[in-house]
């Protein structure tokens, strides 16, 4: 058992962005069913890490984080 928090990407080719903003550059895309490490979460976005990439994904694209959950 690990203390690392993970989430599952539910949207196919979920865009990982440089910042939690739809206008921010897309730095990678995550395929559906990818398991990613969970970082910070705001009201609408979470930072994830997977496949050597780190970026912000819309919370609605993830399974394993509550809609009202905030993380620093």
HTML snippet that shows the backbone in 3Dmol.js (N, CA, C, O; Angstrom):
<script src="https://3Dmol.org/build/3Dmol-min.js"></script>
<div id="view" style="width:600px;height:400px;position:relative"></div>
<script>
const pdb = `
ATOM      1  N   UNK A   1       0.857  -1.177   0.000  1.00  0.00           N
ATOM      2  CA  UNK A   1       0.000   0.000   0.000  1.00  0.00           C
ATOM      3  C   UNK A   1       0.895   1.228   0.000  1.00  0.00           C
ATOM      4  O   UNK A   1       1.898   1.292   0.711  1.00  0.00           O
ATOM      5  N   UNK A   2       0.509   2.193  -0.809  1.00  0.00           N
ATOM      6  CA  UNK A   2       1.285   3.419  -0.963  1.00  0.00           C
ATOM      7  C   UNK A   2       0.470   4.620  -0.495  1.00  0.00           C
ATOM      8  O   UNK A   2      -0.759   4.606  -0.555  1.00  0.00           O
ATOM      9  N   UNK A   3       1.144   5.635  -0.041  1.00  0.00           N
ATOM     10  CA  UNK A   3       0.478   6.868   0.361  1.00  0.00           C
ATOM     11  C   UNK A   3       0.309   7.838  -0.792  1.00  0.00           C
ATOM     12  O   UNK A   3      -0.161   8.957  -0.591  1.00  0.00           O
ATOM     13  N   UNK A   4       0.686   7.427  -2.004  1.00  0.00           N
ATOM     14  CA  UNK A   4       0.601   8.296  -3.169  1.00  0.00           C
ATOM     15  C   UNK A   4      -0.842   8.355  -3.659  1.00  0.00           C
ATOM     16  O   UNK A   4      -1.477   7.318  -3.853  1.00  0.00           O
ATOM     17  N   UNK A   5      -1.351   9.542  -3.857  1.00  0.00           N
ATOM     18  CA  UNK A   5      -2.726   9.742  -4.319  1.00  0.00           C
ATOM     19  C   UNK A   5      -2.745   9.698  -5.840  1.00  0.00           C
ATOM     20  O   UNK A   5      -1.980  10.406  -6.495  1.00  0.00           O
ATOM     21  N   UNK A   6      -3.614   8.875  -6.400  1.00  0.00           N
ATOM     22  CA  UNK A   6      -3.729   8.759  -7.842  1.00  0.00           C
ATOM     23  C   UNK A   6      -5.170   8.981  -8.290  1.00  0.00           C
ATOM     24  O   UNK A   6      -6.111   8.885  -7.501  1.00  0.00           O
ATOM     25  N   UNK A   7      -5.312   9.280  -9.575  1.00  0.00           N
ATOM     26  CA  UNK A   7      -6.617   9.432 -10.207  1.00  0.00           C
ATOM     27  C   UNK A   7      -6.593   8.678 -11.532  1.00  0.00           C
ATOM     28  O   UNK A   7      -5.528   8.325 -12.038  1.00  0.00           O
ATOM     29  N   UNK A   8      -7.765   8.440 -12.080  1.00  0.00           N
ATOM     30  CA  UNK A   8      -7.910   7.779 -13.369  1.00  0.00           C
ATOM     31  C   UNK A   8      -8.444   8.801 -14.364  1.00  0.00           C
ATOM     32  O   UNK A   8      -9.417   9.500 -14.081  1.00  0.00           O
ATOM     33  N   UNK A   9      -7.809   8.885 -15.526  1.00  0.00           N
ATOM     34  CA  UNK A   9      -8.285   9.796 -16.572  1.00  0.00           C
ATOM     35  C   UNK A   9      -9.484   9.139 -17.246  1.00  0.00           C
ATOM     36  O   UNK A   9      -9.374   8.037 -17.784  1.00  0.00           O
ATOM     37  N   UNK A  10     -10.626   9.815 -17.215  1.00  0.00           N
ATOM     38  CA  UNK A  10     -11.866   9.266 -17.779  1.00  0.00           C
ATOM     39  C   UNK A  10     -12.157   9.755 -19.189  1.00  0.00           C
ATOM     40  O   UNK A  10     -12.939   9.128 -19.905  1.00  0.00           O
ATOM     41  N   UNK A  11     -11.553  10.846 -19.600  1.00  0.00           N
ATOM     42  CA  UNK A  11     -11.777  11.427 -20.918  1.00  0.00           C
ATOM     43  C   UNK A  11     -10.649  11.008 -21.846  1.00  0.00           C
ATOM     44  O   UNK A  11      -9.480  11.083 -21.470  1.00  0.00           O
ATOM     45  N   UNK A  12     -10.984  10.567 -23.052  1.00  0.00           N
ATOM     46  CA  UNK A  12      -9.930  10.185 -23.992  1.00  0.00           C
ATOM     47  C   UNK A  12      -9.196  11.426 -24.485  1.00  0.00           C
ATOM     48  O   UNK A  12      -9.808  12.407 -24.907  1.00  0.00           O
ATOM     49  N   UNK A  13      -7.883  11.357 -24.421  1.00  0.00           N
ATOM     50  CA  UNK A  13      -7.001  12.442 -24.857  1.00  0.00           C
ATOM     51  C   UNK A  13      -7.273  13.739 -24.091  1.00  0.00           C
ATOM     52  O   UNK A  13      -7.391  14.813 -24.680  1.00  0.00           O
ATOM     53  N   UNK A  14      -7.368  13.614 -22.777  1.00  0.00           N
ATOM     54  CA  UNK A  14      -7.565  14.783 -21.908  1.00  0.00           C
ATOM     55  C   UNK A  14      -6.352  15.701 -22.038  1.00  0.00           C
ATOM     56  O   UNK A  14      -5.209  15.254 -21.934  1.00  0.00           O
ATOM     57  N   UNK A  15      -6.605  16.959 -22.262  1.00  0.00           N
ATOM     58  CA  UNK A  15      -5.525  17.917 -22.465  1.00  0.00           C
ATOM     59  C   UNK A  15      -4.896  18.328 -21.142  1.00  0.00           C
ATOM     60  O   UNK A  15      -5.577  18.782 -20.222  1.00  0.00           O
ATOM     61  N   UNK A  16      -3.584  18.159 -21.069  1.00  0.00           N
ATOM     62  CA  UNK A  16      -2.809  18.608 -19.917  1.00  0.00           C
ATOM     63  C   UNK A  16      -2.240  19.975 -20.285  1.00  0.00           C
ATOM     64  O   UNK A  16      -1.501  20.106 -21.260  1.00  0.00           O
ATOM     65  N   UNK A  17      -2.585  20.976 -19.509  1.00  0.00           N
ATOM     66  CA  UNK A  17      -2.189  22.354 -19.830  1.00  0.00           C
ATOM     67  C   UNK A  17      -1.129  22.880 -18.864  1.00  0.00           C
ATOM     68  O   UNK A  17      -0.970  22.380 -17.750  1.00  0.00           O
ATOM     69  N   UNK A  18      -0.417  23.894 -19.321  1.00  0.00           N
ATOM     70  CA  UNK A  18       0.665  24.489 -18.527  1.00  0.00           C
ATOM     71  C   UNK A  18       0.134  25.192 -17.277  1.00  0.00           C
ATOM     72  O   UNK A  18       0.821  25.258 -16.258  1.00  0.00           O
ATOM     73  N   UNK A  19      -1.082  25.711 -17.359  1.00  0.00           N
ATOM     74  CA  UNK A  19      -1.725  26.399 -16.242  1.00  0.00           C
ATOM     75  C   UNK A  19      -3.184  25.975 -16.195  1.00  0.00           C
ATOM     76  O   UNK A  19      -3.703  25.459 -17.185  1.00  0.00           O
ATOM     77  N   UNK A  20      -3.855  26.179 -15.074  1.00  0.00           N
ATOM     78  CA  UNK A  20      -5.279  25.810 -14.981  1.00  0.00           C
ATOM     79  C   UNK A  20      -6.178  26.832 -15.681  1.00  0.00           C
ATOM     80  O   UNK A  20      -6.928  27.571 -15.043  1.00  0.00           O
ATOM     81  N   UNK A  21      -6.078  26.850 -17.012  1.00  0.00           N
ATOM     82  CA  UNK A  21      -6.787  27.841 -17.816  1.00  0.00           C
ATOM     83  C   UNK A  21      -6.956  27.271 -19.233  1.00  0.00           C
ATOM     84  O   UNK A  21      -6.001  26.746 -19.807  1.00  0.00           O
ATOM     85  N   UNK A  22      -8.156  27.371 -19.789  1.00  0.00           N
ATOM     86  CA  UNK A  22      -8.395  26.855 -21.140  1.00  0.00           C
ATOM     87  C   UNK A  22      -7.552  27.558 -22.199  1.00  0.00           C
ATOM     88  O   UNK A  22      -7.355  27.018 -23.287  1.00  0.00           O
ATOM     89  N   UNK A  23      -7.056  28.747 -21.896  1.00  0.00           N
ATOM     90  CA  UNK A  23      -6.199  29.477 -22.830  1.00  0.00           C
ATOM     91  C   UNK A  23      -4.727  29.114 -22.716  1.00  0.00           C
ATOM     92  O   UNK A  23      -3.917  29.556 -23.530  1.00  0.00           O
ATOM     93  N   UNK A  24      -4.374  28.320 -21.722  1.00  0.00           N
ATOM     94  CA  UNK A  24      -2.974  27.939 -21.517  1.00  0.00           C
ATOM     95  C   UNK A  24      -2.548  26.903 -22.564  1.00  0.00           C
ATOM     96  O   UNK A  24      -3.381  26.145 -23.062  1.00  0.00           O
ATOM     97  N   UNK A  25      -1.263  26.872 -22.893  1.00  0.00           N
ATOM     98  CA  UNK A  25      -0.782  25.906 -23.879  1.00  0.00           C
ATOM     99  C   UNK A  25      -0.995  24.460 -23.421  1.00  0.00           C
ATOM    100  O   UNK A  25      -0.845  24.141 -22.242  1.00  0.00           O
ATOM    101  N   UNK A  26      -1.347  23.592 -24.377  1.00  0.00           N
ATOM    102  CA  UNK A  26      -1.454  22.154 -24.119  1.00  0.00           C
ATOM    103  C   UNK A  26      -0.036  21.586 -24.177  1.00  0.00           C
ATOM    104  O   UNK A  26       0.663  21.753 -25.177  1.00  0.00           O
ATOM    105  N   UNK A  27       0.386  20.913 -23.102  1.00  0.00           N
ATOM    106  CA  UNK A  27       1.749  20.368 -23.066  1.00  0.00           C
ATOM    107  C   UNK A  27       1.779  18.866 -23.309  1.00  0.00           C
ATOM    108  O   UNK A  27       2.825  18.311 -23.646  1.00  0.00           O
ATOM    109  N   UNK A  28       0.637  18.206 -23.141  1.00  0.00           N
ATOM    110  CA  UNK A  28       0.535  16.760 -23.388  1.00  0.00           C
ATOM    111  C   UNK A  28      -0.939  16.393 -23.398  1.00  0.00           C
ATOM    112  O   UNK A  28      -1.795  17.185 -23.003  1.00  0.00           O
ATOM    113  N   UNK A  29      -1.221  15.181 -23.855  1.00  0.00           N
ATOM    114  CA  UNK A  29      -2.587  14.648 -23.806  1.00  0.00           C
ATOM    115  C   UNK A  29      -2.530  13.282 -23.138  1.00  0.00           C
ATOM    116  O   UNK A  29      -1.653  12.469 -23.430  1.00  0.00           O
ATOM    117  N   UNK A  30      -3.477  13.042 -22.239  1.00  0.00           N
ATOM    118  CA  UNK A  30      -3.530  11.777 -21.508  1.00  0.00           C
ATOM    119  C   UNK A  30      -4.660  10.915 -22.058  1.00  0.00           C
ATOM    120  O   UNK A  30      -5.792  11.377 -22.198  1.00  0.00           O
ATOM    121  N   UNK A  31      -4.349   9.672 -22.365  1.00  0.00           N
ATOM    122  CA  UNK A  31      -5.358   8.751 -22.870  1.00  0.00           C
ATOM    123  C   UNK A  31      -6.293   8.320 -21.756  1.00  0.00           C
ATOM    124  O   UNK A  31      -5.950   8.378 -20.575  1.00  0.00           O
ATOM    125  N   UNK A  32      -7.484   7.886 -22.154  1.00  0.00           N
ATOM    126  CA  UNK A  32      -8.453   7.354 -21.202  1.00  0.00           C
ATOM    127  C   UNK A  32      -7.829   6.164 -20.467  1.00  0.00           C
ATOM    128  O   UNK A  32      -7.074   5.390 -21.055  1.00  0.00           O
ATOM    129  N   UNK A  33      -8.148   6.029 -19.195  1.00  0.00           N
ATOM    130  CA  UNK A  33      -7.707   4.950 -18.301  1.00  0.00           C
ATOM    131  C   UNK A  33      -6.261   5.053 -17.835  1.00  0.00           C
ATOM    132  O   UNK A  33      -5.746   4.122 -17.217  1.00  0.00           O
ATOM    133  N   UNK A  34      -5.599   6.169 -18.122  1.00  0.00           N
ATOM    134  CA  UNK A  34      -4.264   6.391 -17.578  1.00  0.00           C
ATOM    135  C   UNK A  34      -4.402   6.668 -16.087  1.00  0.00           C
ATOM    136  O   UNK A  34      -5.283   7.416 -15.663  1.00  0.00           O
ATOM    137  N   UNK A  35      -3.527   6.058 -15.301  1.00  0.00           N
ATOM    138  CA  UNK A  35      -3.473   6.333 -13.865  1.00  0.00           C
ATOM    139  C   UNK A  35      -2.392   7.385 -13.665  1.00  0.00           C
ATOM    140  O   UNK A  35      -1.249   7.208 -14.086  1.00  0.00           O
ATOM    141  N   UNK A  36      -2.768   8.481 -13.017  1.00  0.00           N
ATOM    142  CA  UNK A  36      -1.853   9.606 -12.836  1.00  0.00           C
ATOM    143  C   UNK A  36      -1.731   9.956 -11.355  1.00  0.00           C
ATOM    144  O   UNK A  36      -2.645   9.716 -10.565  1.00  0.00           O
ATOM    145  N   UNK A  37      -0.598  10.521 -11.004  1.00  0.00           N
ATOM    146  CA  UNK A  37      -0.415  11.034  -9.637  1.00  0.00           C
ATOM    147  C   UNK A  37      -1.125  12.370  -9.521  1.00  0.00           C
ATOM    148  O   UNK A  37      -1.039  13.217 -10.410  1.00  0.00           O
ATOM    149  N   UNK A  38      -1.819  12.543  -8.425  1.00  0.00           N
ATOM    150  CA  UNK A  38      -2.594  13.756  -8.201  1.00  0.00           C
ATOM    151  C   UNK A  38      -1.779  14.762  -7.415  1.00  0.00           C
ATOM    152  O   UNK A  38      -1.165  14.432  -6.401  1.00  0.00           O
ATOM    153  N   UNK A  39      -1.781  15.998  -7.900  1.00  0.00           N
ATOM    154  CA  UNK A  39      -1.111  17.099  -7.212  1.00  0.00           C
ATOM    155  C   UNK A  39      -2.140  18.068  -6.654  1.00  0.00           C
ATOM    156  O   UNK A  39      -3.107  17.671  -6.005  1.00  0.00           O
ATOM    157  N   UNK A  40      -1.912  19.343  -6.920  1.00  0.00           N
ATOM    158  CA  UNK A  40      -2.804  20.390  -6.441  1.00  0.00           C
ATOM    159  C   UNK A  40      -4.140  20.333  -7.173  1.00  0.00           C
ATOM    160  O   UNK A  40      -4.207  19.921  -8.331  1.00  0.00           O
ATOM    161  N   UNK A  41      -5.207  20.752  -6.485  1.00  0.00           N
ATOM    162  CA  UNK A  41      -6.530  20.864  -7.105  1.00  0.00           C
ATOM    163  C   UNK A  41      -7.175  22.171  -6.670  1.00  0.00           C
ATOM    164  O   UNK A  41      -7.174  22.524  -5.491  1.00  0.00           O
ATOM    165  N   UNK A  42      -7.722  22.875  -7.642  1.00  0.00           N
ATOM    166  CA  UNK A  42      -8.526  24.059  -7.379  1.00  0.00           C
ATOM    167  C   UNK A  42      -9.988  23.692  -7.559  1.00  0.00           C
ATOM    168  O   UNK A  42     -10.335  22.511  -7.571  1.00  0.00           O
ATOM    169  N   UNK A  43     -10.844  24.689  -7.698  1.00  0.00           N
ATOM    170  CA  UNK A  43     -12.265  24.406  -7.860  1.00  0.00           C
ATOM    171  C   UNK A  43     -12.587  23.614  -9.130  1.00  0.00           C
ATOM    172  O   UNK A  43     -13.498  22.786  -9.122  1.00  0.00           O
ATOM    173  N   UNK A  44     -11.847  23.859 -10.230  1.00  0.00           N
ATOM    174  CA  UNK A  44     -12.180  23.251 -11.515  1.00  0.00           C
ATOM    175  C   UNK A  44     -11.054  22.443 -12.162  1.00  0.00           C
ATOM    176  O   UNK A  44     -11.295  21.710 -13.121  1.00  0.00           O
ATOM    177  N   UNK A  45      -9.846  22.567 -11.657  1.00  0.00           N
ATOM    178  CA  UNK A  45      -8.677  21.949 -12.281  1.00  0.00           C
ATOM    179  C   UNK A  45      -7.840  21.208 -11.243  1.00  0.00           C
ATOM    180  O   UNK A  45      -7.816  21.569 -10.067  1.00  0.00           O
ATOM    181  N   UNK A  46      -7.147  20.150 -11.712  1.00  0.00           N
ATOM    182  CA  UNK A  46      -6.166  19.446 -10.875  1.00  0.00           C
ATOM    183  C   UNK A  46      -4.866  19.294 -11.655  1.00  0.00           C
ATOM    184  O   UNK A  46      -4.864  19.136 -12.876  1.00  0.00           O
ATOM    185  N   UNK A  47      -3.772  19.347 -10.922  1.00  0.00           N
ATOM    186  CA  UNK A  47      -2.474  19.089 -11.524  1.00  0.00           C
ATOM    187  C   UNK A  47      -2.197  17.594 -11.397  1.00  0.00           C
ATOM    188  O   UNK A  47      -2.335  17.017 -10.318  1.00  0.00           O
ATOM    189  N   UNK A  48      -1.803  16.972 -12.512  1.00  0.00           N
ATOM    190  CA  UNK A  48      -1.487  15.549 -12.490  1.00  0.00           C
ATOM    191  C   UNK A  48      -0.107  15.323 -13.090  1.00  0.00           C
ATOM    192  O   UNK A  48       0.438  16.175 -13.792  1.00  0.00           O
ATOM    193  N   UNK A  49       0.446  14.142 -12.791  1.00  0.00           N
ATOM    194  CA  UNK A  49       1.728  13.744 -13.353  1.00  0.00           C
ATOM    195  C   UNK A  49       1.595  12.323 -13.866  1.00  0.00           C
ATOM    196  O   UNK A  49       1.171  11.424 -13.140  1.00  0.00           O
ATOM    197  N   UNK A  50       1.964  12.127 -15.137  1.00  0.00           N
ATOM    198  CA  UNK A  50       1.899  10.798 -15.745  1.00  0.00           C
ATOM    199  C   UNK A  50       2.817  10.761 -16.960  1.00  0.00           C
ATOM    200  O   UNK A  50       2.924  11.745 -17.692  1.00  0.00           O
ATOM    201  N   UNK A  51       3.467   9.649 -17.170  1.00  0.00           N
ATOM    202  CA  UNK A  51       4.292   9.467 -18.359  1.00  0.00           C
ATOM    203  C   UNK A  51       5.382  10.497 -18.524  1.00  0.00           C
ATOM    204  O   UNK A  51       5.749  10.839 -19.648  1.00  0.00           O
ATOM    205  N   UNK A  52       5.907  10.999 -17.419  1.00  0.00           N
ATOM    206  CA  UNK A  52       6.963  12.004 -17.496  1.00  0.00           C
ATOM    207  C   UNK A  52       6.474  13.413 -17.761  1.00  0.00           C
ATOM    208  O   UNK A  52       7.283  14.322 -17.944  1.00  0.00           O
ATOM    209  N   UNK A  53       5.178  13.611 -17.784  1.00  0.00           N
ATOM    210  CA  UNK A  53       4.591  14.934 -18.019  1.00  0.00           C
ATOM    211  C   UNK A  53       3.833  15.383 -16.781  1.00  0.00           C
ATOM    212  O   UNK A  53       3.278  14.571 -16.039  1.00  0.00           O
ATOM    213  N   UNK A  54       3.822  16.688 -16.575  1.00  0.00           N
ATOM    214  CA  UNK A  54       3.052  17.280 -15.485  1.00  0.00           C
ATOM    215  C   UNK A  54       2.249  18.428 -16.062  1.00  0.00           C
ATOM    216  O   UNK A  54       2.788  19.280 -16.769  1.00  0.00           O
ATOM    217  N   UNK A  55       0.946  18.451 -15.757  1.00  0.00           N
ATOM    218  CA  UNK A  55       0.111  19.525 -16.259  1.00  0.00           C
ATOM    219  C   UNK A  55      -1.221  19.566 -15.540  1.00  0.00           C
ATOM    220  O   UNK A  55      -1.520  18.735 -14.682  1.00  0.00           O
ATOM    221  N   UNK A  56      -2.006  20.554 -15.914  1.00  0.00           N
ATOM    222  CA  UNK A  56      -3.317  20.784 -15.306  1.00  0.00           C
ATOM    223  C   UNK A  56      -4.401  20.224 -16.208  1.00  0.00           C
ATOM    224  O   UNK A  56      -4.404  20.465 -17.415  1.00  0.00           O
ATOM    225  N   UNK A  57      -5.323  19.474 -15.616  1.00  0.00           N
ATOM    226  CA  UNK A  57      -6.426  18.844 -16.331  1.00  0.00           C
ATOM    227  C   UNK A  57      -7.729  19.271 -15.665  1.00  0.00           C
ATOM    228  O   UNK A  57      -7.792  19.432 -14.446  1.00  0.00           O
ATOM    229  N   UNK A  58      -8.764  19.451 -16.473  1.00  0.00           N
ATOM    230  CA  UNK A  58     -10.060  19.789 -15.893  1.00  0.00           C
ATOM    231  C   UNK A  58     -10.521  18.648 -14.990  1.00  0.00           C
ATOM    232  O   UNK A  58     -10.422  17.473 -15.343  1.00  0.00           O
ATOM    233  N   UNK A  59     -11.014  19.015 -13.848  1.00  0.00           N
ATOM    234  CA  UNK A  59     -11.426  18.036 -12.839  1.00  0.00           C
ATOM    235  C   UNK A  59     -12.487  17.069 -13.364  1.00  0.00           C
ATOM    236  O   UNK A  59     -12.528  15.912 -12.945  1.00  0.00           O
ATOM    237  N   UNK A  60     -13.337  17.526 -14.268  1.00  0.00           N
ATOM    238  CA  UNK A  60     -14.395  16.677 -14.805  1.00  0.00           C
ATOM    239  C   UNK A  60     -13.842  15.528 -15.648  1.00  0.00           C
ATOM    240  O   UNK A  60     -14.570  14.577 -15.935  1.00  0.00           O
ATOM    241  N   UNK A  61     -12.578  15.593 -16.049  1.00  0.00           N
ATOM    242  CA  UNK A  61     -11.950  14.532 -16.848  1.00  0.00           C
ATOM    243  C   UNK A  61     -11.348  13.435 -15.968  1.00  0.00           C
ATOM    244  O   UNK A  61     -10.814  12.451 -16.479  1.00  0.00           O
ATOM    245  N   UNK A  62     -11.435  13.606 -14.650  1.00  0.00           N
ATOM    246  CA  UNK A  62     -10.766  12.684 -13.727  1.00  0.00           C
ATOM    247  C   UNK A  62     -11.747  11.928 -12.848  1.00  0.00           C
ATOM    248  O   UNK A  62     -12.782  12.458 -12.443  1.00  0.00           O
ATOM    249  N   UNK A  63     -11.403  10.679 -12.561  1.00  0.00           N
ATOM    250  CA  UNK A  63     -12.134   9.888 -11.580  1.00  0.00           C
ATOM    251  C   UNK A  63     -11.214   9.707 -10.387  1.00  0.00           C
ATOM    252  O   UNK A  63     -10.035   9.390 -10.547  1.00  0.00           O
ATOM    253  N   UNK A  64     -11.750   9.907  -9.197  1.00  0.00           N
ATOM    254  CA  UNK A  64     -10.962   9.709  -7.983  1.00  0.00           C
ATOM    255  C   UNK A  64     -10.726  10.991  -7.209  1.00  0.00           C
ATOM    256  O   UNK A  64     -10.027  10.996  -6.195  1.00  0.00           O
ATOM    257  N   UNK A  65     -11.306  12.071  -7.687  1.00  0.00           N
ATOM    258  CA  UNK A  65     -11.251  13.343  -6.960  1.00  0.00           C
ATOM    259  C   UNK A  65     -12.676  13.904  -6.928  1.00  0.00           C
ATOM    260  O   UNK A  65     -13.374  13.926  -7.941  1.00  0.00           O
ATOM    261  N   UNK A  66     -13.084  14.351  -5.752  1.00  0.00           N
ATOM    262  CA  UNK A  66     -14.447  14.875  -5.601  1.00  0.00           C
ATOM    263  C   UNK A  66     -14.582  16.252  -6.276  1.00  0.00           C
ATOM    264  O   UNK A  66     -13.607  17.002  -6.326  1.00  0.00           O
ATOM    265  N   UNK A  67     -15.749  16.589  -6.786  1.00  0.00           N
ATOM    266  CA  UNK A  67     -15.935  17.899  -7.440  1.00  0.00           C
ATOM    267  C   UNK A  67     -15.620  19.071  -6.519  1.00  0.00           C
ATOM    268  O   UNK A  67     -15.175  20.117  -6.991  1.00  0.00           O
ATOM    269  N   UNK A  68     -15.841  18.917  -5.221  1.00  0.00           N
ATOM    270  CA  UNK A  68     -15.601  20.017  -4.278  1.00  0.00           C
ATOM    271  C   UNK A  68     -14.253  19.923  -3.572  1.00  0.00           C
ATOM    272  O   UNK A  68     -13.967  20.716  -2.674  1.00  0.00           O
ATOM    273  N   UNK A  69     -13.429  18.968  -3.968  1.00  0.00           N
ATOM    274  CA  UNK A  69     -12.146  18.744  -3.288  1.00  0.00           C
ATOM    275  C   UNK A  69     -11.102  19.765  -3.720  1.00  0.00           C
ATOM    276  O   UNK A  69     -10.928  20.031  -4.909  1.00  0.00           O
ATOM    277  N   UNK A  70     -10.405  20.338  -2.728  1.00  0.00           N
ATOM    278  CA  UNK A  70      -9.307  21.274  -2.960  1.00  0.00           C
ATOM    279  C   UNK A  70      -8.059  20.683  -2.330  1.00  0.00           C
ATOM    280  O   UNK A  70      -8.111  20.134  -1.229  1.00  0.00           O
ATOM    281  N   UNK A  71      -6.918  20.799  -3.041  1.00  0.00           N
ATOM    282  CA  UNK A  71      -5.636  20.295  -2.525  1.00  0.00           C
ATOM    283  C   UNK A  71      -4.554  21.335  -2.778  1.00  0.00           C
ATOM    284  O   UNK A  71      -4.506  21.957  -3.839  1.00  0.00           O
ATOM    285  N   UNK A  72      -3.678  21.514  -1.775  1.00  0.00           N
ATOM    286  CA  UNK A  72      -2.543  22.440  -1.932  1.00  0.00           C
ATOM    287  C   UNK A  72      -1.295  21.690  -2.236  1.00  0.00           C
ATOM    288  O   UNK A  72      -0.236  22.294  -2.402  1.00  0.00           O
TER     289      UNK A  72
END
`;
const viewer = $3Dmol.createViewer("view");
viewer.addModel(pdb, "pdb");
viewer.setStyle({}, {cartoon: {color: "spectrum"}});
viewer.zoomTo();
viewer.render();
</script>
